[in-house]
Amino acid sequence: MSLHLPAVTASLTSRATGAPTMSSRDIAEICGARHNDVVETIERLFATGVLRESRKTTRQHRPEGGGRPTAVYDLTKRDTLVVVSGYNADVRAKIIDRWMELEAGSPRLPANYSAALRELAAAVETIEVQEALIGTMAPKAVALDLLADTDGMILISDAAKQLQMPIKDLFAWLRTHRWIFRRGGSKRDIGYADKIAASLLVHKYHPVRQDDGSEVLKEQVHLTPKGLTHLALKFGRDIRAISTRGKQT
């Protein structure tokens, strides 16, 4: 026979045992009894020592729709069944059904303090691994965002803007790390052969505006998408610091 259970408040967790509990108010609603009568039964059974697992103190329950607070007891499963043992079979069945709902929705608690510490350590380790993965992926995400704004080769000066760093700082880094160099007396940057072979740099002609307003084609070193990606990954954590330093100089 299917029994309709009235809506009841959510169960609490006993601070003493960590087990789910049912309030005296819930018991009264499920049994269709007056709450005062249920409380009287509970206090009588406490006095005779029959109820042994539950707290003997009450807590204040405040109705959701407002109203006067009510003092309620929270009972363990064993003590709840003792309280309703004098009711008829239908009422006891409703209480048992409600307890099955509570137990099905109750999270598993650690068996002891040591088990709780082990579970906490495992959770912390999981979080640390996730943060490490995010830290590894973040610079790559920055690089992909930068590449999304480019459709091919890019001048070093334009790459500096994409990387959000001063142009002179990027040129200085590329020279120091043997990406580009200048032959004696020349003002033109040239890419190192190994960087060109690695498809990080390429030489191509680019229009340059002269003082008289005319344009001439000059060979200039460009970063490839692969080269820009490499730099974005390299500077991913330091872009903001480099930009700040550049503004102060």
ROGUBA-232674 format. One record per residue (C-alpha): residue in one letter; y, z, x. Coordinates in Angstrom, 1 decimal, always signed. Layout:
N
   code        v        w        u
      a        Y        Z        X
...
//
This chain:
249
   code        v        w        u
      m     +0.0     +0.0     +0.0
      s     +3.4     -1.0     +1.4
      l     +5.9     +1.9     +1.4
      h     +9.7     +1.3     +1.3
      l    +11.4     +3.6     +3.8
      p    +15.0     +4.5     +3.1
      a    +17.6     +3.8     +5.8
      v    +17.8     +6.7     +8.2
      t    +19.9     +7.5    +11.3
      a    +18.7     +6.5    +14.7
      s    +16.5     +9.0    +16.5
      l    +17.7    +11.0    +19.5
      t    +15.9    +11.8    +22.7
      s    +15.0    +15.4    +23.4
      r    +16.8    +16.6    +26.6
      a    +13.9    +19.0    +27.2
      t    +11.0    +16.6    +27.0
      g    +12.4    +13.1    +27.0
      a    +10.4    +12.4    +23.8
      p    +11.9    +10.8    +20.7
      t    +12.8    +13.2    +17.9
      m    +13.5    +13.0    +14.2
      s    +16.3    +14.9    +12.6
      s    +15.9    +17.3     +9.7
      r    +18.3    +15.1     +7.8
      d    +16.0    +12.1     +8.3
      i    +13.1    +14.1     +7.1
      a    +14.9    +15.1     +4.0
      e    +15.9    +11.5     +3.2
      i    +12.4    +10.1     +3.8
      c    +10.8    +12.9     +1.7
      g    +13.4    +12.8     -1.1
      a    +14.0    +16.5     -0.6
      r    +17.2    +18.6     -0.3
      h    +18.3    +19.0     +3.3
      n    +18.9    +22.7     +2.8
      d    +15.2    +23.1     +1.7
      v    +14.0    +21.2     +4.8
      v    +16.2    +23.4     +7.0
      e    +14.8    +26.5     +5.3
      t    +11.3    +25.4     +6.0
      i    +12.0    +24.6     +9.7
      e    +13.7    +28.0    +10.3
      r    +10.8    +29.8     +8.6
      l     +8.3    +28.0    +10.8
      f    +10.4    +28.7    +13.9
      a    +10.4    +32.4    +13.0
      t     +6.6    +32.5    +12.7
      g     +6.2    +30.6    +16.0
      v     +4.4    +27.6    +14.4
      l     +7.0    +25.1    +15.7
      r     +6.7    +25.2    +19.5
      e     +8.0    +21.9    +21.0
      s    +11.5    +21.5    +19.4
      r    +14.8    +23.0    +20.2
      k    +15.8    +26.0    +18.0
      t    +19.5    +25.1    +18.1
      t    +21.2    +22.7    +15.8
      r    +23.7    +19.9    +16.4
      q    +26.5    +18.6    +14.2
      h    +25.9    +15.4    +12.4
      r    +28.9    +13.5    +11.2
      p    +28.3    +11.0     +8.3
      e    +29.4     +7.4     +9.2
      g    +31.6     +7.1     +6.1
      g    +33.3    +10.4     +6.8
      g    +32.7    +13.7     +5.1
      r    +31.7    +17.2     +6.1
      p    +29.6    +17.6     +9.3
      t    +26.1    +18.9     +8.8
      a    +24.1    +21.1    +11.1
      v    +20.7    +19.4    +11.7
      y    +17.6    +20.2    +13.7
      d    +15.8    +17.6    +15.9
      l    +12.1    +17.8    +15.8
      t     +9.3    +16.3    +17.9
      k     +6.5    +14.3    +16.3
      r     +4.1    +17.3    +16.3
      d     +6.7    +19.7    +14.7
      t     +7.8    +17.1    +12.2
      l     +4.2    +16.6    +11.0
      v     +3.8    +20.4    +10.7
      v     +6.9    +20.7     +8.6
      v     +5.7    +18.0     +6.1
      s     +2.1    +19.1     +6.1
      g     +2.6    +20.7     +2.6
      y     +3.9    +17.5     +1.1
      n     +1.7    +15.0     -0.7
      a     -0.1    +12.1     +1.0
      d     +2.6     +9.5     +0.1
      v     +5.3    +11.5     +1.7
      r     +3.3    +12.2     +4.8
      a     +2.5     +8.5     +5.1
      k     +6.2     +7.7     +5.0
      i     +6.9    +10.1     +7.8
      i     +4.0     +8.7     +9.9
      d     +5.3     +5.1     +9.3
      r     +8.8     +6.2    +10.4
      w     +7.3     +7.8    +13.6
      m     +5.5     +4.6    +14.4
      e     +8.8     +2.8    +14.2
      l    +10.5     +5.3    +16.5
      e     +7.7     +5.2    +19.1
      a     +7.6     +1.4    +19.0
      g    +11.4     +1.2    +19.8
      s    +11.4     +4.1    +22.3
      p    +11.9     +3.0    +25.9
      r     +9.3     +4.2    +28.4
      l    +10.6     +7.1    +30.4
      p     +9.5     +8.0    +34.0
      a     +6.7    +10.5    +34.1
      n     +8.5    +12.8    +36.6
      y    +11.5    +13.1    +38.9
      s     +9.7    +11.2    +41.7
      a     +8.9     +8.3    +39.4
      a    +12.5     +8.2    +38.2
      l    +13.7     +8.0    +41.9
      r    +11.2     +5.2    +42.6
      e    +12.4     +3.2    +39.6
      l    +16.0     +3.8    +40.6
      a    +15.4     +2.6    +44.1
      a    +13.6     -0.6    +42.8
      a    +16.6     -1.3    +40.5
      v    +19.1     -0.9    +43.4
      e    +17.0     -3.2    +45.6
      t    +17.0     -5.8    +42.9
      i    +20.8     -5.6    +42.5
      e    +21.3     -5.9    +46.3
      v    +19.1     -9.0    +46.5
      q    +21.0    -10.6    +43.6
      e    +24.4     -9.8    +45.3
      a    +23.1    -11.3    +48.6
      l    +22.1    -14.5    +46.8
      i    +25.5    -14.7    +45.1
      g    +27.2    -14.2    +48.4
      t    +25.2    -17.0    +49.9
      m    +25.8    -19.4    +47.0
      a    +29.5    -18.7    +46.6
      p    +30.7    -20.7    +49.7
      k    +28.5    -23.6    +48.6
      a    +30.1    -23.5    +45.2
      v    +33.6    -23.6    +46.8
      a    +32.5    -26.6    +48.8
      l    +31.2    -28.5    +45.8
      d    +34.4    -27.7    +43.9
      l    +36.4    -29.2    +46.8
      l    +34.3    -32.3    +46.9
      a    +34.7    -32.8    +43.2
      d    +38.4    -33.5    +43.9
      t    +37.6    -36.2    +46.6
      d    +36.1    -39.6    +46.2
      g    +35.4    -40.4    +49.9
      m    +37.0    -40.1    +53.3
      i    +40.0    -37.8    +53.6
      l    +42.7    -37.3    +56.2
      i    +42.6    -34.0    +58.1
      s    +46.1    -33.1    +56.8
      d    +44.9    -33.7    +53.2
      a    +41.7    -31.8    +54.0
      a    +43.8    -28.8    +55.0
      k    +45.4    -28.8    +51.6
      q    +42.0    -29.0    +49.9
      l    +40.8    -26.0    +52.1
      q    +44.1    -24.1    +51.3
      m    +45.0    -23.5    +54.9
      p    +47.9    -24.6    +57.1
      i    +47.5    -28.1    +58.6
      k    +48.2    -27.0    +62.1
      d    +45.5    -24.3    +61.9
      l    +42.9    -26.8    +60.8
      f    +43.9    -29.2    +63.6
      a    +43.8    -26.4    +66.1
      w    +40.3    -25.3    +64.9
      l    +38.9    -28.9    +65.1
      r    +40.2    -29.3    +68.7
      t    +38.9    -25.9    +69.8
      h    +35.5    -26.6    +68.4
      r    +35.3    -30.1    +69.8
      w    +35.6    -32.1    +66.6
      i    +38.7    -34.0    +67.7
      f    +40.7    -34.6    +70.9
      r    +43.6    -36.6    +72.4
      r    +43.6    -38.7    +75.4
      g    +46.3    -37.9    +78.0
      g    +49.7    -38.9    +76.8
      s    +48.5    -40.1    +73.4
      k    +49.5    -38.6    +70.1
      r    +46.5    -40.0    +68.3
      d    +43.5    -37.8    +67.5
      i    +40.1    -39.1    +68.2
      g    +36.8    -37.8    +66.9
      y    +34.1    -36.7    +69.3
      a    +31.1    -39.1    +69.3
      d    +28.6    -36.4    +68.3
      k    +30.6    -35.5    +65.2
      i    +30.9    -39.2    +64.3
      a    +27.1    -39.7    +64.8
      a    +26.5    -36.6    +62.6
      s    +28.6    -38.3    +59.8
      l    +31.1    -35.5    +59.9
      l    +34.0    -37.7    +61.0
      v    +34.9    -41.4    +60.7
      h    +37.6    -43.6    +62.0
      k    +39.4    -45.9    +59.6
      y    +42.7    -47.6    +59.2
      h    +45.3    -45.9    +57.1
      p    +48.8    -47.1    +56.1
      v    +51.5    -45.1    +57.9
      r    +55.2    -45.3    +56.8
      q    +57.7    -46.0    +59.6
      d    +61.2    -44.7    +59.9
      d    +62.6    -47.9    +58.6
      g    +60.5    -47.7    +55.5
      s    +57.9    -50.2    +56.4
      e    +54.2    -49.5    +56.6
      v    +51.8    -50.3    +59.4
      l    +48.0    -49.8    +59.6
      k    +47.0    -47.3    +62.2
      e    +43.5    -46.1    +63.0
      q    +43.1    -42.4    +62.1
      v    +40.3    -39.9    +62.1
      h    +39.1    -38.9    +58.7
      l    +36.7    -36.2    +57.4
      t    +33.7    -37.5    +55.5
      p    +32.5    -35.7    +52.4
      k    +29.8    -34.1    +54.6
      g    +32.4    -33.0    +57.1
      l    +34.6    -31.5    +54.4
      t    +31.5    -29.7    +52.9
      h    +30.8    -28.3    +56.4
      l    +34.3    -26.9    +56.8
      a    +34.4    -25.5    +53.2
      l    +31.2    -23.6    +54.0
      k    +32.6    -22.5    +57.3
      f    +35.9    -21.2    +56.0
      g    +34.6    -20.1    +52.5
      r    +35.2    -16.4    +53.3
      d    +38.2    -16.8    +55.4
      i    +40.4    -19.4    +53.6
      r    +42.7    -16.7    +52.0
      a    +43.1    -14.9    +55.3
      i    +43.9    -18.2    +57.2
      s    +46.4    -19.2    +54.5
      t    +48.1    -15.8    +54.7
      r    +48.3    -16.0    +58.5
      g    +49.8    -19.5    +58.3
      k    +52.5    -18.4    +55.9
      q    +53.6    -15.6    +58.2
      t    +54.0    -17.8    +61.3
//
